[in-house]
């Protein structure tokens, strides 16, 4: 291990309690989407970057810091400040940032405020170590990752608010760097029926119904559910060739019905039914083909069922990502893992989509790291992160930048 590496790692170890405290503080600032009220957390994060001497600006609640110099390579650190909703079932305050044993609890503790803390304090460690970067380091703490990065990473990458040769996204499993990321399609089906008394002959064929009969929107959703079930079986027949991350066992794509609403009472024909679904695919699959297959089915269903009032929405479409693992950037990231874990860690697959897609689509060499473990309860009640994983993520960010911008 080179001397600069030792100094940087020592600085991070010395900041252990400060990193933990900052993570607790940003957990205590709600940043759920919806509703997407980000001003308090953006202001707090920006103030911390400025405190560390990082040139900082805020664009549409996205915090962007810069350090280093022009003329060399440029590296982007990325993590997201937004979280999913709290939902119910928590056994403690979801905004407490409480430490229990070796864990920090709260919504966003793992996904993804841990990496916001890690990227900022990695930059601080480089500053405190007196490292002179031969290039520019850009630190981005973005919003709206949980709704496909719209107005967040998508905005700053597509509109060239930030530019870079490489990007290290913090939003993945802890043990290995991620070079292969799955694709995600979020799709909603909305059916309108006709509300009547439940004896008003819903969904019966003539002559067993008349102009006063109801139309059961929930019943009309059943063929769509059956189609999605068959699609799931189809996706399960193809396993990915890429090595999966430890604790993340899925080698296949999935179709998950995430929410369904419909009806008003047990005595009335339901006049509405909404079904939300998430399709995750492995990198080898083509998301556009799967989307077309779903739309083709619903179009044919509408043609066969003239009375069907069906609306299909696809608000999230994120294609898979396959990164080049032979670049100098990839070498730098792997070296960081070797330094921290005292063994080489290979690139793995993370099937969940991240903001990495937006940077890669804009010609930026992009890899993913993170703090996730299978037991972290992210997107569920009692979310937490292991403190050890936050510190290690900080070190991975810092050492990757140290080598890539040396």
C-alpha positions as CSV (number, residue, x, y, z in Angstrom):
1,X,0.0,0.0,0.0
2,X,1.4,3.4,-1.0
3,X,2.0,6.1,1.6
4,X,-0.8,8.4,0.3
5,X,-3.3,5.5,0.6
6,X,-2.2,4.9,4.2
7,X,-2.7,8.5,5.0
8,X,-6.1,8.7,3.4
9,X,-7.3,5.6,5.2
10,X,-6.0,6.9,8.5
11,X,-7.9,10.2,8.0
12,X,-11.1,8.2,7.3
13,X,-10.6,6.1,10.5
14,X,-10.1,9.3,12.4
15,X,-13.4,10.7,11.1
16,X,-15.3,7.6,12.0
17,X,-17.6,9.3,14.6
18,X,-18.0,12.4,12.4
19,X,-19.2,10.2,9.5
20,X,-21.6,8.4,11.7
21,X,-23.0,11.7,13.1
22,X,-23.5,13.2,9.7
23,X,-25.3,10.1,8.5
24,X,-27.6,10.3,11.5
25,X,-28.3,13.9,10.8
26,X,-29.3,13.4,7.2
27,X,-31.5,10.4,8.1
28,X,-33.3,12.8,10.5
29,X,-34.2,15.0,7.5
30,X,-37.2,13.5,5.7
31,X,-36.6,13.3,1.9
32,X,-39.3,10.8,0.7
33,X,-40.5,10.7,-2.8
34,X,-43.4,11.3,-3.0
35,X,-43.8,14.1,-1.9
36,X,-40.2,15.1,-2.9
37,X,-39.6,18.0,-0.6
38,X,-35.9,18.2,-0.8
39,X,-34.9,21.8,0.2
40,X,-34.0,21.0,3.8
41,X,-31.7,18.1,3.0
42,X,-30.2,19.8,0.0
43,X,-29.4,22.8,2.1
44,X,-27.8,20.7,4.8
45,X,-25.7,18.6,2.5
46,X,-24.5,21.7,0.5
47,X,-23.5,23.4,3.7
48,X,-21.4,20.4,4.7
49,X,-19.6,20.4,1.4
50,X,-18.9,24.1,1.7
51,X,-17.7,23.6,5.2
52,X,-15.1,21.2,3.9
53,X,-13.9,23.7,1.3
54,X,-15.6,22.1,-1.7
55,X,-16.8,24.5,-4.4
56,X,-20.6,23.8,-4.2
57,X,-23.8,24.7,-6.0
58,X,-27.4,23.4,-6.0
59,X,-29.3,22.7,-9.2
60,X,-33.0,21.8,-8.8
61,X,-32.2,20.4,-5.3
62,X,-29.2,18.4,-6.6
63,X,-26.1,19.2,-4.7
64,X,-22.9,19.4,-6.8
65,X,-19.4,19.9,-5.4
66,X,-16.1,20.2,-7.3
67,X,-12.5,20.0,-6.2
68,X,-9.2,19.5,-7.9
69,X,-8.1,21.2,-11.2
70,X,-8.8,21.3,-14.9
71,X,-6.6,19.7,-17.5
72,X,-6.6,16.1,-16.3
73,X,-9.2,13.4,-15.9
74,X,-12.5,14.0,-14.2
75,X,-14.3,11.6,-11.8
76,X,-17.9,11.9,-10.6
77,X,-19.0,10.6,-7.2
78,X,-22.7,10.0,-7.1
79,X,-25.3,9.0,-4.5
80,X,-28.9,9.9,-3.9
81,X,-30.6,11.8,-1.1
82,X,-34.2,10.8,-1.8
83,X,-35.8,7.7,-0.2
84,X,-39.0,5.7,-0.7
85,X,-41.9,6.4,1.6
86,X,-41.7,5.3,5.3
87,X,-44.8,3.2,5.1
88,X,-46.0,1.4,8.3
89,X,-44.7,-1.4,10.5
90,X,-41.6,0.3,12.0
91,X,-40.7,-0.6,15.6
92,X,-38.8,2.6,16.1
93,X,-38.7,6.1,14.7
94,X,-37.9,6.0,11.0
95,X,-36.2,9.4,11.3
96,X,-34.3,8.7,14.4
97,X,-30.9,7.7,13.0
98,X,-30.6,5.6,16.2
99,X,-27.5,3.5,16.7
100,X,-28.2,0.0,18.0
101,X,-25.1,-2.1,18.3
102,X,-23.2,-1.8,15.0
103,X,-26.1,-0.5,13.0
104,X,-27.7,2.9,12.2
105,X,-31.5,2.8,11.8
106,X,-33.8,4.9,9.7
107,X,-35.4,5.4,6.3
108,X,-32.6,5.9,3.8
109,X,-29.9,4.7,6.2
110,X,-28.8,2.1,3.7
111,X,-30.6,3.3,0.5
112,X,-28.9,5.6,0.0
113,X,-27.9,8.2,2.5
114,X,-25.0,6.0,3.7
115,X,-23.3,6.6,0.3
116,X,-24.1,10.4,0.5
117,X,-22.1,10.5,3.7
118,X,-19.4,8.2,2.2
119,X,-18.8,10.3,-0.9
120,X,-18.6,13.6,1.0
121,X,-16.2,12.3,3.7
122,X,-14.1,10.5,1.1
123,X,-13.6,14.0,-0.5
124,X,-12.8,15.4,3.0
125,X,-10.2,12.7,3.6
126,X,-8.4,13.5,0.3
127,X,-8.4,17.2,1.3
128,X,-7.2,16.5,4.9
129,X,-4.4,14.2,3.5
130,X,-3.1,17.0,1.4
131,X,-3.5,15.0,-1.8
132,X,-3.1,17.1,-5.0
133,X,-5.4,15.5,-7.5
134,X,-4.3,15.5,-11.2
135,X,-7.8,16.2,-12.4
136,X,-11.2,17.1,-11.1
137,X,-13.4,15.3,-8.6
138,X,-17.1,16.1,-8.8
139,X,-19.4,15.1,-5.8
140,X,-23.1,14.8,-6.7
141,X,-25.9,14.2,-4.1
142,X,-29.0,13.9,-6.2
143,X,-32.7,13.6,-5.9
144,X,-35.5,11.4,-7.5
145,X,-33.4,8.3,-7.9
146,X,-36.4,6.3,-6.6
147,X,-38.5,7.6,-9.5
148,X,-35.9,6.8,-12.2
149,X,-33.7,9.8,-11.7
150,X,-36.1,12.3,-13.4
151,X,-34.9,15.7,-12.4
152,X,-32.0,14.2,-10.6
153,X,-29.2,12.2,-12.2
154,X,-31.0,12.2,-15.5
155,X,-31.1,16.0,-15.5
156,X,-27.5,16.6,-14.5
157,X,-26.2,14.1,-16.9
158,X,-28.4,14.7,-19.9
159,X,-28.1,18.5,-19.6
160,X,-24.4,18.3,-19.1
161,X,-24.6,20.0,-15.7
162,X,-21.9,17.6,-14.8
163,X,-19.4,16.1,-17.1
164,X,-16.8,13.4,-16.4
165,X,-14.6,10.7,-17.8
166,X,-15.8,8.2,-15.1
167,X,-18.5,8.0,-12.5
168,X,-18.6,5.9,-9.3
169,X,-22.2,5.5,-8.2
170,X,-22.8,4.5,-4.6
171,X,-26.0,2.5,-4.5
172,X,-25.2,-1.2,-4.6
173,X,-24.1,-4.2,-2.6
174,X,-21.1,-3.9,-0.2
175,X,-18.8,-6.8,-1.0
176,X,-17.9,-6.3,-4.6
177,X,-17.9,-3.6,-7.3
178,X,-20.8,-3.8,-9.7
179,X,-20.3,-3.6,-13.5
180,X,-23.5,-5.3,-14.6
181,X,-26.8,-3.8,-13.8
182,X,-30.3,-5.0,-14.6
183,X,-33.1,-3.0,-16.3
184,X,-36.4,-1.9,-14.8
185,X,-39.8,-1.2,-16.3
186,X,-42.5,0.3,-14.0
187,X,-45.9,-0.2,-15.5
188,X,-49.5,0.6,-14.4
189,X,-52.8,-0.7,-15.7
190,X,-55.9,1.3,-15.0
191,X,-59.4,-0.1,-15.8
192,X,-62.6,1.8,-15.5
193,X,-65.8,-0.2,-15.1
194,X,-69.5,0.6,-14.3
195,X,-70.6,0.7,-10.6
196,X,-73.9,-0.9,-9.9
197,X,-75.5,-3.1,-7.3
198,X,-73.7,-6.4,-7.2
199,X,-76.8,-8.1,-8.4
200,X,-76.8,-6.0,-11.6
201,X,-75.4,-8.9,-13.6
202,X,-71.8,-7.7,-13.9
203,X,-69.7,-9.2,-16.7
204,X,-72.4,-11.7,-17.9
205,X,-72.9,-12.2,-21.6
206,X,-76.1,-11.2,-23.3
207,X,-79.0,-11.9,-22.8
208,X,-78.0,-12.1,-19.1
209,X,-77.3,-8.4,-18.8
210,X,-78.8,-5.2,-20.1
211,X,-78.2,-1.4,-20.1
212,X,-78.4,-1.3,-16.3
213,X,-75.8,-4.0,-15.7
214,X,-72.4,-3.2,-14.0
215,X,-69.0,-3.8,-15.4
216,X,-66.5,-5.3,-12.9
217,X,-63.2,-3.6,-13.3
218,X,-61.4,-6.1,-11.0
219,X,-62.7,-9.0,-13.1
220,X,-61.4,-7.3,-16.2
221,X,-57.9,-7.1,-14.7
222,X,-57.7,-10.9,-14.3
223,X,-56.5,-11.6,-17.9
224,X,-53.7,-9.0,-17.3
225,X,-52.6,-10.7,-14.1
226,X,-52.6,-14.1,-15.9
227,X,-50.5,-12.6,-18.7
228,X,-48.0,-11.2,-16.1
229,X,-47.8,-14.5,-14.4
230,X,-47.0,-16.2,-17.7
231,X,-44.4,-13.5,-18.4
232,X,-42.7,-14.2,-15.0
233,X,-42.5,-17.9,-16.0
234,X,-40.9,-16.9,-19.3
235,X,-38.3,-14.7,-17.6
236,X,-37.4,-17.4,-15.2
237,X,-36.3,-19.7,-18.0
238,X,-33.2,-17.6,-18.8
239,X,-30.4,-17.2,-16.2
240,X,-27.8,-14.5,-16.4
241,X,-24.2,-15.4,-17.4
242,X,-22.8,-12.7,-15.1
243,X,-21.7,-13.5,-11.5
244,X,-24.2,-12.3,-8.9
245,X,-23.4,-10.3,-5.8
246,X,-23.2,-12.2,-2.5
247,X,-26.5,-12.2,-0.7
248,X,-28.4,-11.2,-3.9
249,X,-29.5,-14.7,-5.1
250,X,-31.6,-13.9,-8.2
251,X,-30.1,-14.9,-11.6
252,X,-33.3,-14.3,-13.5
253,X,-35.7,-11.4,-14.3
254,X,-38.9,-10.9,-12.4
255,X,-42.4,-9.5,-12.6
256,X,-43.7,-8.2,-9.3
257,X,-47.2,-6.9,-8.9
258,X,-46.5,-4.3,-6.2
259,X,-49.9,-2.8,-5.6
260,X,-53.5,-3.2,-6.5
261,X,-56.6,-1.0,-5.7
262,X,-60.2,-1.4,-6.7
263,X,-63.8,-1.3,-5.6
264,X,-65.7,0.6,-3.0
265,X,-67.7,-2.0,-1.0
266,X,-68.6,-5.7,-0.9
267,X,-72.1,-4.9,-2.2
268,X,-71.2,-2.9,-5.3
269,X,-69.7,-3.8,-8.6
270,X,-66.2,-2.3,-8.6
271,X,-66.0,0.5,-11.2
272,X,-62.2,0.9,-11.0
273,X,-59.1,-1.2,-10.6
274,X,-55.5,-0.1,-10.7
275,X,-52.6,-2.5,-10.8
276,X,-48.9,-1.4,-10.4
277,X,-46.2,-3.7,-11.6
278,X,-42.4,-3.7,-11.7
279,X,-40.5,-5.7,-14.3
280,X,-36.8,-6.3,-13.6
281,X,-34.6,-7.9,-16.2
282,X,-31.1,-9.3,-16.4
283,X,-28.5,-7.5,-18.6
284,X,-28.8,-10.0,-21.5
285,X,-32.5,-9.1,-22.0
286,X,-33.9,-6.3,-24.1
287,X,-36.3,-4.1,-22.1
288,X,-38.0,-2.6,-25.2
289,X,-38.9,-6.0,-26.4
290,X,-40.6,-6.9,-23.1
291,X,-42.4,-3.6,-23.0
292,X,-43.7,-4.1,-26.6
293,X,-44.9,-7.6,-25.7
294,X,-46.9,-6.2,-22.8
295,X,-48.4,-3.4,-24.9
296,X,-49.2,-5.8,-27.7
297,X,-51.1,-8.0,-25.3
298,X,-53.2,-5.1,-23.9
299,X,-53.9,-3.8,-27.4
300,X,-55.2,-7.2,-28.4
301,X,-57.2,-7.5,-25.2
302,X,-58.9,-4.1,-25.9
303,X,-59.7,-5.2,-29.5
304,X,-61.4,-8.4,-28.2
305,X,-63.2,-6.6,-25.5
306,X,-64.9,-3.5,-26.9
307,X,-66.4,-2.4,-23.6
308,X,-62.9,-2.5,-21.9
309,X,-61.8,1.0,-20.7
310,X,-58.1,0.4,-20.1
311,X,-55.2,2.8,-19.8
312,X,-51.6,1.6,-19.7
313,X,-48.8,3.8,-18.3
314,X,-45.0,3.2,-18.3
315,X,-43.5,6.0,-16.2
316,X,-40.1,4.3,-15.6
317,X,-38.0,2.7,-18.3
318,X,-34.3,2.1,-17.4
319,X,-32.3,-0.2,-19.7
320,X,-29.7,-2.6,-18.4
321,X,-26.0,-1.6,-18.1
322,X,-22.9,-3.6,-19.0
323,X,-19.7,-1.8,-18.1
324,X,-16.3,-2.3,-19.5
325,X,-14.2,-4.0,-16.8
326,X,-10.9,-3.5,-18.5
327,X,-10.6,0.3,-18.3
328,X,-8.2,2.2,-16.2
329,X,-11.1,3.3,-14.1
330,X,-12.2,-0.3,-13.5
331,X,-8.6,-1.1,-12.5
332,X,-8.6,1.8,-10.0
333,X,-11.9,0.6,-8.4
334,X,-10.7,-3.0,-8.1
335,X,-7.4,-1.8,-6.5
336,X,-9.5,0.0,-3.9
337,X,-11.3,-3.2,-2.9
338,X,-8.0,-5.1,-2.7
339,X,-6.5,-2.5,-0.4
340,X,-9.5,-2.6,1.9
341,X,-10.4,-6.3,2.0
342,X,-6.9,-7.6,1.5
343,X,-8.0,-9.7,-1.5
344,X,-9.1,-9.2,-5.0
345,X,-12.9,-8.7,-5.4
346,X,-14.4,-9.4,-8.9
347,X,-17.1,-7.4,-10.6
348,X,-20.6,-8.7,-10.0
349,X,-24.2,-8.2,-11.2
350,X,-26.7,-6.1,-9.3
351,X,-30.1,-6.7,-10.9
352,X,-31.8,-3.5,-9.5
353,X,-31.5,-0.4,-11.7
354,X,-29.6,2.6,-10.3
355,X,-28.7,6.1,-11.5
356,X,-25.6,4.6,-13.2
357,X,-27.6,4.2,-16.4
358,X,-27.9,8.0,-16.8
359,X,-24.2,8.6,-16.7
360,X,-23.3,5.6,-18.9
361,X,-25.8,6.7,-21.5
362,X,-24.0,10.0,-21.7
363,X,-20.7,8.3,-22.5
364,X,-19.3,8.3,-18.9
365,X,-17.5,5.1,-17.8
366,X,-19.7,4.1,-14.8
367,X,-19.4,1.5,-12.0
368,X,-21.4,0.9,-8.9
369,X,-20.4,0.3,-5.2
370,X,-22.4,0.5,-2.1
371,X,-23.4,-0.6,1.4
372,X,-26.3,-3.0,0.8
373,X,-26.7,-6.4,2.4
374,X,-29.6,-8.7,2.1
375,X,-30.8,-8.1,5.7
376,X,-30.8,-4.2,5.5
377,X,-34.6,-4.0,5.0
378,X,-34.2,-1.2,2.4
379,X,-37.6,-0.3,1.0
380,X,-39.1,-2.0,4.0
381,X,-39.7,-1.3,7.7
382,X,-36.8,-0.9,10.2
383,X,-34.2,-0.1,7.5
384,X,-30.6,0.0,8.8
385,X,-27.0,0.0,7.6
386,X,-24.0,-1.5,9.2
387,X,-21.5,1.2,10.3
388,X,-18.6,-0.9,9.1
389,X,-20.1,-0.8,5.6
390,X,-20.4,3.0,5.6
391,X,-16.8,3.4,6.6
392,X,-15.7,0.9,3.9
393,X,-17.7,2.7,1.2
394,X,-16.0,5.9,2.2
395,X,-12.6,4.3,1.8
396,X,-13.6,2.8,-1.6
397,X,-14.7,6.2,-2.9
398,X,-11.5,7.8,-1.6
399,X,-9.0,5.2,-2.9
400,X,-10.7,5.0,-6.3
401,X,-10.3,8.7,-6.7
402,X,-6.7,8.7,-5.4
403,X,-5.6,6.1,-8.0
404,X,-7.7,7.3,-10.9
405,X,-6.8,11.0,-10.5
406,X,-3.2,10.4,-9.4
